[in-house]
Amino acid sequence: MSVDDDISDVQQRLLDFYGIHVEPEMGRYVLRRLAQAGSALRELPVMGGNARTGLPVRLLIDPSRIVTPSVVS
């Protein structure tokens, strides 16, 4: 899988699990943080837009909900 595919996967998982639409830059940030901290990371701040209303949101998410084997490797 390419980096762009991983970013798209993270974006889709954030949308599915949290209802947050994020830009590719935030997807890259999430991937970087997951690669750096791995399983030690308990909370991850994410900024994006509410998928229904478009209002900006900032949430602390549980990274274990968006981790896939391709994201961690």
Secondary structure, DSSP 8 states (H G I E B T S, - for coil): --HHHHHHHHHHHHHHHH-EE--HHHHHHHHHHHHHHGGG---EEEEEEETTT--EEEEEE-GGGT--HHHH-
